[in-house]
Amino acid sequence: MKNMLLRDAVESDLPAIVAIYNSTIASRMVTADTTPVSVENRLPWFRDHYPNGRPLWVLEEEGVIAGWLSFQSFYGRPAYDGTVEVSIYVAEAFRGKGIGRFLLQQAIEAAPSMGVHTLLGFIFAHNEPSLGLFEAFGFSRWGHLPRVAILDGLERDLIICGRRVTG
């Protein structure tokens, strides 16, 4: 993307990362959190990321973080080391400008060099834009967990999308 820099997040980015995350809570489309999280609360999560295997990337334009992507270990057992969950969040002012597409493409391209062979996305079934994004990049619906979340009294389904990136 023109004039944008994709880089590993540093701890001083955490307030912006948290602000972007919190901006999605009210929509009840993106996260199962129902109240804002704090920077302090997200610090252990931030520290679980490391550049050569489970990175947390930020995409910035002129010093402003436009979005971020994280690789998160799946299930925490050694046999699953090659499988990760990817999460993408875009700042409100930058939504609809192709940032999600750019970040997902970068994740797909970088995954094999990190020993990752399978990418997963955990997406609410009513979040059609995110499902469409992942499906446009070759992800398939591998799982459907009916009514596993309750958001404002409404039961919501979770879709697990997956894609092999090697082999």
DSSP file (Angstrom, degrees, kcal/mol; ACC not computed):
  #  RESIDUE AA STRUCTURE BP1 BP2  ACC     N-H-->O    O-->H-N    N-H-->O    O-->H-N    TCO  KAPPA ALPHA  PHI   PSI    X-CA   Y-CA   Z-CA
    1    1 A M    >         0   0    0      0, 0.0     3,-1.5     0, 0.0    97,-0.0   0.000 360.0 360.0 360.0 137.8    0.0    0.0    0.0
    2    2 A K  T 3   -     0   0    0      1,-0.3     3,-0.1     3,-0.0     0, 0.0  -0.313 360.0  -0.2 -61.7 137.1    1.3    3.4   -0.9
    3    3 A N  T 3  S+     0   0    0      1,-0.2    59,-0.6    58,-0.1     2,-0.4   0.684 104.9 121.1  59.1  21.2    2.8    5.5    1.9
    4    4 A M  E <   -A   61   0A   0     -3,-1.5     2,-0.5    57,-0.2    57,-0.2  -0.900  49.4-152.9-117.1 147.6    2.1    2.7    4.4
    5    5 A L  E     -A   60   0A   0     55,-2.7    55,-2.7    -2,-0.4     2,-0.5  -0.975   1.4-159.6-121.5 121.8    4.6    0.9    6.6
    6    6 A L  E     +A   59   0A   0     -2,-0.5     2,-0.3    53,-0.2    53,-0.2  -0.888  31.9 149.7 -98.2 126.0    4.0   -2.7    7.8
    7    7 A R  E     -A   58   0A   0     51,-2.4    51,-2.8    -2,-0.5     2,-0.2  -0.953  51.4 -81.3-150.3 165.4    6.2   -3.5   10.8
    8    8 A D  E     -A   57   0A   0     -2,-0.3    49,-0.2    49,-0.2     2,-0.1  -0.507  54.8-111.7 -67.8 138.7    6.4   -5.5   14.0
    9    9 A A        -     0   0    0     47,-3.3     2,-0.3    -2,-0.2    47,-0.1  -0.410  28.4-154.9 -70.7 148.1    4.5   -3.8   16.8
   10   10 A V    >   -     0   0    0     -2,-0.1     3,-2.8     1,-0.0     4,-0.4  -0.833  33.8-101.0-118.2 162.2    6.4   -2.4   19.7
   11   11 A E  G >  S+     0   0    0     -2,-0.3     3,-1.6     1,-0.3    -2,-0.0   0.809 120.1  62.8 -56.4 -32.2    5.1   -1.9   23.2
   12   12 A S  G 3  S+     0   0    0      1,-0.3    -1,-0.3     2,-0.1     4,-0.3   0.641  96.4  61.5 -69.2 -11.4    4.5    1.8   22.6
   13   13 A D  G X> S+     0   0    0     -3,-2.8     4,-2.3     1,-0.2     3,-0.6   0.624  78.6  91.6 -81.8 -14.9    2.0    0.8   19.9
   14   14 A L  H <> S+     0   0    0     -3,-1.6     4,-2.9    -4,-0.4     5,-0.3   0.846  78.6  55.4 -57.7 -40.7   -0.2   -1.0   22.4
   15   15 A P  H 3> S+     0   0    0      0, 0.0     4,-2.2     0, 0.0    -1,-0.2   0.920 112.3  44.2 -57.8 -40.7   -2.5    2.0   23.2
   16   16 A A  H <> S+     0   0    0     -3,-0.6     4,-2.3    -4,-0.3    -2,-0.2   0.902 113.0  51.4 -69.3 -39.6   -3.3    2.4   19.5
   17   17 A I  H  X S+     0   0    0     -4,-2.3     4,-2.3     1,-0.2    -1,-0.2   0.928 112.7  46.0 -60.5 -45.7   -3.8   -1.3   19.1
   18   18 A V  H  X S+     0   0    0     -4,-2.9     4,-3.2     2,-0.2    19,-0.2   0.893 110.2  53.5 -65.8 -40.6   -6.2   -1.4   22.1
   19   19 A A  H  X S+     0   0    0     -4,-2.2     4,-1.7    -5,-0.3    -1,-0.2   0.914 110.2  47.2 -61.9 -42.3   -8.0    1.7   20.8
   20   20 A I  H  < S+     0   0    0     -4,-2.3     4,-0.5     2,-0.2    -2,-0.2   0.938 114.0  48.0 -63.9 -45.7   -8.6    0.1   17.4
   21   21 A Y  H >< S+     0   0    0     -4,-2.3     3,-1.7     1,-0.2     4,-0.5   0.946 111.3  49.6 -58.6 -49.7   -9.8   -3.2   19.1
   22   22 A N  H >X S+     0   0    0     -4,-3.2     3,-1.0     1,-0.3     4,-0.5   0.805  99.9  66.2 -62.0 -29.1  -12.1   -1.3   21.5
   23   23 A S  T 3< S+     0   0    0     -4,-1.7    -1,-0.3     1,-0.2     4,-0.2   0.675 100.4  51.9 -67.0 -15.1  -13.6    0.6   18.5
   24   24 A T  T X>>S+     0   0    0     -3,-1.7     5,-0.6    -4,-0.5     6,-0.6   0.599  87.8  82.0 -94.6 -12.3  -15.0   -2.7   17.2
   25   25 A I  G X45S+     0   0    0     -3,-1.0     3,-1.5    -4,-0.5    -2,-0.1   0.911  84.3  56.3 -63.5 -45.3  -16.8   -3.8   20.4
   26   26 A A  G 3<5S+     0   0    0     -4,-0.5    -1,-0.2     1,-0.3    -2,-0.1   0.787  98.3  62.4 -60.8 -28.8  -20.0   -1.8   20.1
   27   27 A S  G <45S-     0   0    0     -3,-0.6    -1,-0.3    -4,-0.2    -2,-0.2   0.746  90.2-146.8 -69.4 -21.9  -20.8   -3.3   16.7
   28   28 A R  T <<5S+     0   0    0     -3,-1.5    -3,-0.1    -4,-0.6    -2,-0.1   0.756  74.3  98.9  58.8  26.0  -21.1   -6.8   18.2
   29   29 A M  S   <S+     0   0    0     -5,-0.6    95,-0.4    96,-0.0    98,-0.1   0.672  81.7  30.8-108.0 -25.7  -19.7   -8.0   14.8
   30   30 A V  S    S+     0   0    0     -6,-0.6     2,-0.3     1,-0.2    94,-0.1   0.815 112.5  29.8-113.3 -39.2  -16.0   -8.6   15.4
   31   31 A T        -     0   0    0     -7,-0.3    -1,-0.2     2,-0.2    -3,-0.1  -0.897  56.5-136.4-130.2 155.2  -15.2   -9.6   19.0
   32   32 A A  S    S+     0   0    0     -2,-0.3     2,-0.2    -3,-0.1   118,-0.1   0.489  75.7 107.9 -87.2  -4.5  -16.8  -11.5   21.8
   33   33 A D        -     0   0    0      1,-0.1    -2,-0.2   118,-0.0    -5,-0.1  -0.539  49.5-171.0 -68.1 140.7  -15.6   -8.8   24.3
   34   34 A T        +     0   0    0     -2,-0.2    -1,-0.1     1,-0.1    -2,-0.0   0.513  67.2  41.5-113.2  -9.5  -18.6   -6.8   25.4
   35   35 A T  S    S-     0   0    0      1,-0.0    -1,-0.1   -10,-0.0     0, 0.0  -0.958  98.9 -84.4-133.6 154.3  -16.7   -4.0   27.3
   36   36 A P        -     0   0    0      0, 0.0     2,-0.2     0, 0.0    -2,-0.1  -0.190  39.6-136.6 -58.6 147.6  -13.5   -2.2   26.4
   37   37 A V        -     0   0    0    -19,-0.2     2,-0.2    -4,-0.1   -15,-0.1  -0.651  17.0-125.6 -98.5 160.9  -10.2   -3.7   27.4
   38   38 A S     >  -     0   0    0     -2,-0.2     4,-1.7     1,-0.1     5,-0.1  -0.681  17.3-118.6-105.4 161.2   -7.3   -1.8   28.9
   39   39 A V  H  > S+     0   0    0     -2,-0.2     4,-0.8     1,-0.2     3,-0.2   0.926 118.1  51.8 -59.8 -44.8   -3.7   -1.5   27.8
   40   40 A E  H >4 S+     0   0    0      1,-0.2     3,-0.8     2,-0.2    -1,-0.2   0.904 107.8  52.0 -59.1 -42.5   -2.7   -3.1   31.1
   41   41 A N  H 34 S+     0   0    0      1,-0.2     4,-0.4     2,-0.1    -1,-0.2   0.831 111.7  46.8 -62.4 -34.2   -5.0   -6.0   30.5
   42   42 A R  H 3X S+     0   0    0     -4,-1.7     4,-2.7    -3,-0.2    -1,-0.2   0.492  85.5  92.5 -90.1  -4.2   -3.6   -6.6   27.0
   43   43 A L  H <X S+     0   0    0     -3,-0.8     4,-2.4    -4,-0.8    -1,-0.2   0.914  85.5  48.4 -60.0 -46.3    0.0   -6.5   28.0
   44   44 A P  H  > S+     0   0    0      0, 0.0     4,-0.9     0, 0.0    -1,-0.2   0.915 112.6  50.2 -60.0 -40.6    0.4  -10.2   28.6
   45   45 A W  H >4 S+     0   0    0     -4,-0.4     3,-0.8     1,-0.2     4,-0.4   0.933 110.5  50.0 -59.6 -46.8   -1.3  -10.9   25.2
   46   46 A F  H >< S+     0   0    0     -4,-2.7     3,-1.6     1,-0.2    -1,-0.2   0.922 108.9  51.5 -57.7 -45.5    1.1   -8.4   23.5
   47   47 A R  H 3< S+     0   0    0     -4,-2.4    -1,-0.2     1,-0.3    -2,-0.2   0.642  96.0  69.6 -71.9 -14.6    4.1  -10.1   25.1
   48   48 A D  T << S+     0   0    0     -4,-0.9    -1,-0.3    -3,-0.8     2,-0.3   0.607  87.1  86.0 -74.8 -11.6    3.0  -13.5   23.8
   49   49 A H    <   -     0   0    0     -3,-1.6    23,-0.1    -4,-0.4     7,-0.1  -0.644  55.2-179.8 -91.8 147.9    3.8  -12.4   20.3
   50   50 A Y  B >>  -G   54   0B   0      4,-1.4     4,-1.9    -2,-0.3     3,-1.7  -0.985  32.4-122.0-148.6 140.0    7.3  -12.6   18.8
   51   51 A P  T 34 S+     0   0    0      0, 0.0    -1,-0.1     0, 0.0    -2,-0.0   0.774 103.2  49.6 -55.5 -38.1    8.4  -11.5   15.3
   52   52 A N  T 34 S+     0   0    0      2,-0.1     0, 0.0     1,-0.1     0, 0.0   0.378 131.5   4.3 -90.3   7.9    9.8  -14.8   13.9
   53   53 A G  T <4 S+     0   0    0     -3,-1.7    -1,-0.1    18,-0.1    61,-0.1   0.473 137.0  23.2-153.7 -39.9    6.8  -17.0   14.7
   54   54 A R  B  < S-G   50   0B   0     -4,-1.9    -4,-1.4     2,-0.0    -2,-0.1  -0.548  80.7-179.3-135.3  67.5    3.8  -15.3   16.2
   55   55 A P        -     0   0    0      0, 0.0    16,-2.2     0, 0.0     2,-0.5  -0.211  25.5-150.8 -73.5 159.9    4.1  -11.7   15.1
   56   56 A L  E     - B   0  70A   0     14,-0.2   -47,-3.3   -47,-0.1     2,-0.3  -0.981  25.5-167.5-123.4 113.6    1.9   -8.8   15.9
   57   57 A W  E     -AB   8  69A   0     12,-3.0    12,-2.0    -2,-0.5     2,-0.4  -0.776  11.1-159.4-106.2 147.5    2.1   -6.4   13.0
   58   58 A V  E     -AB   7  68A   0    -51,-2.8   -51,-2.4    -2,-0.3     2,-0.6  -0.955   7.8-149.8-119.0 146.8    0.9   -2.8   12.7
   59   59 A L  E     -AB   6  67A   0      8,-2.7     7,-3.1    -2,-0.4     8,-1.2  -0.972  24.5-174.2-113.1 119.7    0.3   -1.0    9.4
   60   60 A E  E     -AB   5  65A   0    -55,-2.7   -55,-2.7    -2,-0.6     2,-0.5  -0.883  21.5-160.0-122.0 150.3    0.9    2.7    9.7
   61   61 A E  E >  S-AB   4  64A   0      3,-2.8     3,-1.9    -2,-0.4   -57,-0.2  -0.980  83.1 -22.5-125.4 116.1    0.4    5.7    7.5
   62   62 A E  T 3  S-     0   0    0    -59,-0.6    -1,-0.1    -2,-0.5     3,-0.1   0.892 130.0 -46.5  49.5  46.6    2.5    8.8    8.5
   63   63 A G  T 3  S+     0   0    0      1,-0.2     2,-0.5   -58,-0.0    -1,-0.3   0.414 115.4 114.6  82.2  -1.9    2.9    7.6   12.1
   64   64 A V  E <   -B   61   0A   0     -3,-1.9    -3,-2.8   -48,-0.0     2,-0.7  -0.890  68.0-127.6-104.4 128.1   -0.8    6.7   12.5
   65   65 A I  E     +B   60   0A   0     -2,-0.5    -5,-0.3    -5,-0.2     3,-0.1  -0.639  27.3 179.3 -77.6 116.9   -1.6    3.1   13.0
   66   66 A A  E     -     0   0A   0     -7,-3.1    25,-3.0    -2,-0.7     2,-0.3   0.715  61.6 -26.3 -90.1 -25.1   -4.3    2.2   10.5
   67   67 A G  E     -BC  59  90A   0     -8,-1.2    -8,-2.7    23,-0.3     2,-0.3  -0.979  55.2-140.8-175.3 172.2   -4.7   -1.5   11.4
   68   68 A W  E     -BC  58  89A   0     21,-2.7    21,-2.4    -2,-0.3     2,-0.4  -0.984   1.8-157.5-149.3 159.4   -3.0   -4.5   12.9
   69   69 A L  E     -BC  57  88A   0    -12,-2.0   -12,-3.0    -2,-0.3     2,-0.4  -1.000  10.6-164.3-138.7 136.8   -2.8   -8.2   12.4
   70   70 A S  E     -BC  56  87A   0     17,-2.1    17,-1.9    -2,-0.4     2,-0.5  -0.946  14.1-147.7-123.6 147.2   -1.8  -10.9   15.0
   71   71 A F  E     - C   0  86A   0    -16,-2.2     2,-0.4    -2,-0.4    15,-0.2  -0.959  24.5-172.0-104.6 124.5   -0.7  -14.5   14.7
   72   72 A Q  E     - C   0  85A   0     13,-2.7    13,-2.9    -2,-0.5   -23,-0.1  -0.964  27.2-109.1-122.6 134.9   -1.9  -16.5   17.7
   73   73 A S  E     - C   0  84A   0     -2,-0.4     2,-0.6    11,-0.2    11,-0.2  -0.289  32.8-127.2 -58.8 144.2   -1.0  -20.0   18.6
   74   74 A F  S >  S-     0   0    0      9,-1.3     3,-0.6     6,-0.4     9,-0.2  -0.872  74.8 -23.9 -99.3 119.3   -3.8  -22.5   18.1
   75   75 A Y  T 3  S-     0   0    0     -2,-0.6    -1,-0.1     1,-0.2     6,-0.1   0.241  87.8-110.2  70.4 -11.3   -4.7  -24.7   21.1
   76   76 A G  T 3  S+     0   0    0      1,-0.2    -1,-0.2     4,-0.1     5,-0.0   0.659  76.9 121.7  69.7  18.1   -1.3  -24.5   22.7
   77   77 A R    X   -     0   0    0     -3,-0.6     3,-2.1     1,-0.1    -1,-0.2  -0.904  69.8-119.2-114.1 146.6   -0.1  -28.1   22.1
   78   78 A P  G >  S+     0   0    0      0, 0.0     3,-1.9     0, 0.0     4,-0.2   0.809 109.4  62.6 -54.9 -35.6    3.1  -28.9   20.2
   79   79 A A  G 3  S+     0   0    0      1,-0.3     3,-0.3     2,-0.1    -3,-0.0   0.710 103.5  51.5 -65.3 -17.2    1.4  -30.9   17.4
   80   80 A Y  G X  S+     0   0    0     -3,-2.1     3,-2.4     1,-0.2    -6,-0.4   0.265  72.7 113.0-100.3  10.8   -0.5  -27.7   16.5
   81   81 A D  T <  S+     0   0    0     -3,-1.9    -1,-0.2     1,-0.3    -2,-0.1   0.785  74.8  55.3 -56.3 -29.1    2.6  -25.5   16.2
   82   82 A G  T 3  S+     0   0    0     -3,-0.3    35,-2.5    -4,-0.2    36,-2.1   0.376  96.9  78.6 -85.7   5.6    2.2  -25.1   12.5
   83   83 A T  E <   + d   0 118A   0     -3,-2.4    -9,-1.3    34,-0.2     2,-0.3  -0.956  58.2 174.0-118.3 130.5   -1.4  -23.8   12.8
   84   84 A V  E     -Cd  73 119A   0     34,-2.3    36,-2.5    -2,-0.5     2,-0.5  -0.957  29.3-128.8-134.4 153.8   -2.2  -20.2   13.8
   85   85 A E  E     -Cd  72 120A   0    -13,-2.9   -13,-2.7    -2,-0.3     2,-0.4  -0.863  25.1-152.4 -94.3 131.8   -5.3  -18.0   14.2
   86   86 A V  E     -C   71   0A   0     34,-2.9     2,-0.4    -2,-0.5    36,-0.4  -0.891   9.6-169.1-105.7 139.4   -5.0  -14.7   12.4
   87   87 A S  E     -C   70   0A   0    -17,-1.9   -17,-2.1    -2,-0.4     2,-0.4  -0.989   0.8-166.6-126.6 136.0   -6.9  -11.6   13.6
   88   88 A I  E     +C   69   0A   0     -2,-0.4     2,-0.4   -19,-0.2   -19,-0.2  -0.984   7.2 177.8-126.7 131.5   -7.2   -8.4   11.7
   89   89 A Y  E     -C   68   0A   0    -21,-2.4   -21,-2.7    -2,-0.4     2,-0.4  -1.000   8.3-163.5-134.2 135.5   -8.4   -5.1   13.1
   90   90 A V  E     -C   67   0A   0     -2,-0.4   -23,-0.3   -23,-0.2     5,-0.1  -0.959  26.6-111.5-123.2 135.1   -8.7   -1.8   11.1
   91   91 A A    >>  -     0   0    0    -25,-3.0     3,-2.0    -2,-0.4     4,-0.6  -0.329  32.5-115.7 -61.8 143.9   -9.0    1.7   12.6
   92   92 A E  G >4 S+     0   0    0      1,-0.3     3,-1.2     2,-0.2    -1,-0.1   0.856 113.5  55.1 -52.2 -43.3  -12.4    3.2   11.8
   93   93 A A  G 34 S+     0   0    0      1,-0.2    -1,-0.3     3,-0.0    -2,-0.1   0.666 112.2  44.8 -66.7 -15.6  -11.0    6.0    9.7
   94   94 A F  G X4 S+     0   0    0     -3,-2.0     3,-1.0   -28,-0.2     5,-0.5   0.383  82.6 122.0-110.5   1.9   -9.2    3.5    7.5
   95   95 A R  T << S+     0   0    0     -3,-1.2   -28,-0.0    -4,-0.6    -3,-0.0  -0.346  71.2  27.0 -68.2 147.0  -12.0    0.9    7.0
   96   96 A G  T 3  S+     0   0    0      1,-0.0    -1,-0.2    -2,-0.0    -4,-0.0   0.619  92.9 102.3  79.7  13.5  -13.1    0.1    3.4
   97   97 A K  S <  S-     0   0    0     -3,-1.0    -2,-0.1     0, 0.0    -1,-0.0   0.217 100.4 -97.4-114.3  13.8   -9.7    1.1    2.0
   98   98 A G  S  > S+     0   0    0      3,-0.0     4,-2.3   -97,-0.0     5,-0.1   0.555  85.4 126.2  87.7   8.0   -8.3   -2.4    1.4
   99   99 A I  H  > S+     0   0    0     -5,-0.5     4,-2.9     2,-0.2     5,-0.2   0.917  73.6  50.8 -67.8 -42.5   -6.2   -2.6    4.6
  100  100 A G  H  > S+     0   0    0      1,-0.2     4,-2.4     2,-0.2     5,-0.2   0.915 111.6  48.8 -59.4 -43.0   -7.8   -5.9    5.7
  101  101 A R  H  > S+     0   0    0      2,-0.2     4,-2.3     1,-0.2    -2,-0.2   0.927 112.1  48.7 -62.1 -45.6   -7.0   -7.4    2.3
  102  102 A F  H  X S+     0   0    0     -4,-2.3     4,-2.2     1,-0.2    -2,-0.2   0.937 112.6  47.3 -61.0 -47.9   -3.4   -6.1    2.4
  103  103 A L  H  X S+     0   0    0     -4,-2.9     4,-2.2     1,-0.2    -1,-0.2   0.911 112.3  49.1 -62.6 -43.1   -2.8   -7.5    5.9
  104  104 A L  H  X S+     0   0    0     -4,-2.4     4,-2.3    -5,-0.2    -1,-0.2   0.904 110.3  51.4 -65.3 -39.9   -4.3  -10.9    5.1
  105  105 A Q  H  X S+     0   0    0     -4,-2.3     4,-2.3     1,-0.2    -1,-0.2   0.911 109.5  50.3 -61.6 -42.0   -2.2  -11.2    1.9
  106  106 A Q  H  X S+     0   0    0     -4,-2.2     4,-2.3     1,-0.2    -1,-0.2   0.895 109.6  51.3 -63.3 -39.4    0.9  -10.4    3.9
  107  107 A A  H  X S+     0   0    0     -4,-2.2     4,-2.0     2,-0.2    -2,-0.2   0.921 109.9  48.8 -63.4 -43.9    0.0  -13.1    6.5
  108  108 A I  H  < S+     0   0    0     -4,-2.3    -2,-0.2     1,-0.2    -1,-0.2   0.913 114.3  45.8 -62.1 -43.5   -0.5  -15.7    3.8
  109  109 A E  H  < S+     0   0    0     -4,-2.3     4,-0.3     1,-0.2    -1,-0.2   0.862 117.6  42.3 -69.7 -35.8    2.8  -14.8    2.2
  110  110 A A  H >X S+     0   0    0     -4,-2.3     3,-0.8    -5,-0.2     4,-0.7   0.741  92.5  84.0 -84.1 -24.0    4.8  -14.7    5.4
  111  111 A A  G ><>S+     0   0    0     -4,-2.0     5,-2.2     1,-0.2     3,-1.7   0.869  85.5  53.3 -52.8 -48.9    3.4  -17.8    7.1
  112  112 A P  G >45S+     0   0    0      0, 0.0     3,-1.7     0, 0.0    -1,-0.2   0.864 103.5  57.3 -59.1 -34.8    5.6  -20.5    5.5
  113  113 A S  G <45S+     0   0    0     -3,-0.8    -2,-0.2    -4,-0.3    -3,-0.1   0.672 106.8  51.0 -69.7 -13.8    8.8  -18.7    6.5
  114  114 A M  G <<5S-     0   0    0     -3,-1.7    -1,-0.3    -4,-0.7    -3,-0.1   0.287 123.8-103.1-101.7   7.8    7.6  -18.9   10.1
  115  115 A G  T < 5S+     0   0    0     -3,-1.7     2,-0.5     1,-0.3    -2,-0.1   0.689  76.7 141.5  78.4  18.0    6.9  -22.7    9.9
  116  116 A V      < +     0   0    0     -5,-2.2    -1,-0.3    -6,-0.2   -33,-0.2  -0.826  21.5 167.4 -97.5 127.3    3.1  -22.1    9.6
  117  117 A H        +     0   0    0    -35,-2.5    48,-2.9    -2,-0.5    49,-1.1   0.574  65.0  44.3-110.5 -15.6    1.2  -24.3    7.3
  118  118 A T  E     -dE  83 164A   0    -36,-2.1   -34,-2.3    46,-0.3     2,-0.4  -0.993  60.7-162.9-138.4 130.0   -2.3  -23.6    8.3
  119  119 A L  E     -dE  84 163A   0     44,-2.9    44,-2.1    -2,-0.4     2,-0.3  -0.902  11.0-167.5-109.4 140.0   -4.1  -20.3    9.0
  120  120 A L  E     -dE  85 162A   0    -36,-2.5   -34,-2.9    -2,-0.4     2,-0.4  -0.928   8.8-162.9-123.8 149.4   -7.4  -20.1   10.8
  121  121 A G  E     - E   0 161A   0     40,-2.6    40,-3.1    -2,-0.3     2,-0.7  -0.999   8.6-154.1-129.0 131.8   -9.9  -17.3   11.3
  122  122 A F  E     + E   0 160A   0     -2,-0.4     2,-0.4   -36,-0.4    38,-0.2  -0.920  30.0 169.5-105.4 111.3  -12.6  -17.3   14.0
  123  123 A I  E     - E   0 159A   0     36,-3.0    36,-3.5    -2,-0.7   -93,-0.1  -0.972  38.4-113.0-133.1 132.6  -15.4  -15.2   12.6
  124  124 A F  E >   - E   0 158A   0    -95,-0.4     3,-1.8    -2,-0.4    34,-0.3  -0.378  28.9-126.2 -59.8 141.1  -19.0  -14.6   13.8
  125  125 A A  T 3  S+     0   0    0     32,-2.2    -1,-0.1     1,-0.3    33,-0.1   0.765 109.9  55.6 -62.9 -26.0  -21.5  -16.0   11.3
  126  126 A H  T 3  S+     0   0    0     31,-0.4     2,-1.4     1,-0.2    -1,-0.3   0.477  83.3  90.9 -86.2  -0.8  -23.2  -12.6   11.1
  127  127 A N    <>  +     0   0    0     -3,-1.8     4,-2.2     1,-0.2     3,-0.3  -0.575  50.4 165.6 -92.5  72.4  -20.0  -10.8   10.1
  128  128 A E  H  >  +     0   0    0     -2,-1.4     4,-2.7     1,-0.2     5,-0.2   0.840  67.5  58.2 -62.0 -36.8  -20.4  -11.2    6.4
  129  129 A P  H  > S+     0   0    0      0, 0.0     4,-2.1     0, 0.0    -1,-0.2   0.933 110.5  42.9 -60.4 -43.0  -17.7   -8.7    5.4
  130  130 A S  H  > S+     0   0    0     -3,-0.3     4,-2.4     2,-0.2     5,-0.2   0.906 113.7  50.9 -69.8 -40.3  -15.0  -10.6    7.3
  131  131 A L  H  X S+     0   0    0     -4,-2.2     4,-2.5     1,-0.2    -1,-0.2   0.923 111.2  49.7 -59.9 -42.6  -16.3  -14.0    6.0
  132  132 A G  H  X S+     0   0    0     -4,-2.7     4,-2.0    -5,-0.2    -2,-0.2   0.889 109.0  52.3 -62.9 -39.9  -16.2  -12.5    2.5
  133  133 A L  H  X S+     0   0    0     -4,-2.1     4,-0.8    -5,-0.2    -2,-0.2   0.957 113.0  42.9 -60.9 -51.6  -12.6  -11.2    3.0
  134  134 A F  H ><>S+     0   0    0     -4,-2.4     5,-2.2     1,-0.2     3,-0.9   0.906 113.9  50.9 -64.2 -41.5  -11.3  -14.6    4.1
  135  135 A E  H ><5S+     0   0    0     -4,-2.5     3,-1.7     1,-0.3    -1,-0.2   0.849 102.7  60.4 -66.0 -32.6  -13.2  -16.5    1.5
  136  136 A A  H 3<5S+     0   0    0     -4,-2.0    -1,-0.3     1,-0.3    -2,-0.2   0.738 104.2  52.1 -64.6 -21.5  -11.8  -14.2   -1.2
  137  137 A F  T <<5S-     0   0    0     -3,-0.9    -1,-0.3    -4,-0.8    -2,-0.2   0.097 130.3 -92.4-102.8  20.8   -8.3  -15.3   -0.1
  138  138 A G  T < 5S+     0   0    0     -3,-1.7     2,-0.2     1,-0.3    -3,-0.2   0.578  75.6 146.1  86.2   9.8   -9.1  -19.0   -0.5
  139  139 A F      < -     0   0    0     -5,-2.2     2,-0.3    -6,-0.1    -1,-0.3  -0.583  31.9-155.1 -77.4 143.8  -10.2  -19.8    3.1
  140  140 A S  E     -F  162   0A   0     22,-2.6    22,-2.5    -2,-0.2     2,-0.9  -0.789  27.2-100.2-113.5 160.0  -13.0  -22.4    3.4
  141  141 A R  E     +F  161   0A   0     -2,-0.3    20,-0.2    20,-0.2     3,-0.1  -0.727  45.3 168.0 -82.2 108.8  -15.5  -22.8    6.2
  142  142 A W  E     +     0   0A   0     18,-2.7     2,-0.3    -2,-0.9    19,-0.2   0.635  60.6  18.9 -97.6 -18.1  -14.1  -25.7    8.3
  143  143 A G  E     -F  160   0A   0     17,-1.7    17,-2.5     2,-0.0     2,-0.4  -0.998  51.8-161.4-155.5 150.4  -16.3  -25.4   11.3
  144  144 A H  E     -F  159   0A   0     -2,-0.3    15,-0.2    15,-0.2    13,-0.0  -0.955   6.4-170.4-135.5 113.8  -19.6  -24.0   12.5
  145  145 A L  E >   -F  158   0A   0     13,-3.3    13,-2.3    -2,-0.4     3,-0.8  -0.868  22.3-143.6-105.7 100.8  -20.2  -23.6   16.2
  146  146 A P  E 3   -     0   0A   0      0, 0.0    11,-0.2     0, 0.0    10,-0.1  -0.419  67.5 -14.6 -72.6 135.1  -23.9  -22.8   16.6
  147  147 A R  E 3  S+     0   0A   0     -2,-0.2    10,-0.3     1,-0.1     8,-0.0   0.800  82.8 140.5  51.7  42.3  -25.0  -20.3   19.3
  148  148 A V  E <   +     0   0A   0      8,-1.0     2,-0.4    -3,-0.8     9,-0.2   0.610  59.5  52.3 -90.2 -12.2  -21.8  -20.4   21.2
  149  149 A A  E     -F  156   0A   0      7,-1.9     7,-3.3     2,-0.0     2,-0.5  -0.938  64.8-153.9-124.0 147.0  -21.8  -16.6   22.0
  150  150 A I  E     +F  155   0A   0     -2,-0.4     2,-0.5     5,-0.2     5,-0.2  -0.970  15.4 179.5-120.6 116.1  -24.4  -14.4   23.6
  151  151 A L  E >  S-F  154   0A   0      3,-2.7     3,-2.0    -2,-0.5    -2,-0.0  -0.962  74.4 -22.8-119.1 114.3  -24.2  -10.7   22.6
  152  152 A D  T 3  S-     0   0    0     -2,-0.5    -1,-0.1     1,-0.3     3,-0.1   0.871 128.7 -49.4  52.5  40.8  -26.8   -8.5   24.1
  153  153 A G  T 3  S+     0   0    0      1,-0.2     2,-0.5    -3,-0.0    -1,-0.3   0.390 115.1 116.3  84.0  -3.7  -29.1  -11.4   24.6
  154  154 A L  E <   - F   0 151A   0     -3,-2.0    -3,-2.7     2,-0.0     2,-0.3  -0.856  63.6-131.8-101.7 130.1  -28.7  -12.7   21.1
  155  155 A E  E     - F   0 150A   0     -2,-0.5     2,-0.4    -5,-0.2    -5,-0.2  -0.628  28.4-163.3 -77.8 134.8  -27.1  -16.1   20.5
  156  156 A R  E     - F   0 149A   0     -7,-3.3    -7,-1.9    -2,-0.3    -8,-1.0  -0.940  12.1-132.7-126.3 143.4  -24.5  -16.0   17.8
  157  157 A D  E     -     0   0A   0     -2,-0.4   -32,-2.2   -10,-0.3     2,-0.4  -0.580  14.7-143.1 -88.6 153.1  -22.7  -18.6   15.7
  158  158 A L  E     -EF 124 145A   0    -13,-2.3   -13,-3.3   -34,-0.3     2,-0.4  -0.975   8.8-156.8-118.6 131.7  -19.0  -18.8   15.2
  159  159 A I  E     -EF 123 144A   0    -36,-3.5   -36,-3.0    -2,-0.4     2,-0.6  -0.898   5.2-150.8-106.0 134.5  -17.5  -19.9   11.9
  160  160 A I  E     -EF 122 143A   0    -17,-2.5   -18,-2.7    -2,-0.4   -17,-1.7  -0.932  15.5-167.9-104.3 116.8  -13.9  -21.3   11.7
  161  161 A C  E     -EF 121 141A   0    -40,-3.1   -40,-2.6    -2,-0.6     2,-0.3  -0.839   8.5-175.2-103.1 142.0  -12.4  -20.6    8.4
  162  162 A G  E     -EF 120 140A   0    -22,-2.5   -22,-2.6    -2,-0.4     2,-0.3  -0.964  15.0-178.6-139.3 155.8   -9.2  -22.3    7.4
  163  163 A R  E     -E  119   0A   0    -44,-2.1   -44,-2.9    -2,-0.3     2,-0.4  -0.952  23.1-135.1-152.0 131.5   -6.6  -22.3    4.6
  164  164 A R  E     -E  118   0A   0     -2,-0.3   -46,-0.3   -46,-0.2     3,-0.1  -0.697  16.9-175.8 -79.6 136.7   -3.4  -24.4    4.1
  165  165 A V        +     0   0    0    -48,-2.9     2,-0.3    -2,-0.4   -47,-0.2   0.493  69.1  29.9-112.9  -8.2   -0.5  -22.2    3.0
  166  166 A T              0   0    0    -49,-1.1    -1,-0.2   -55,-0.1   -49,-0.0  -0.972 360.0 360.0-141.4 158.4    2.0  -25.0    2.4
  167  167 A G              0   0    0     -2,-0.3   -50,-0.0    -3,-0.1    -3,-0.0   0.484 360.0 360.0  62.0 360.0    1.7  -28.6    1.4
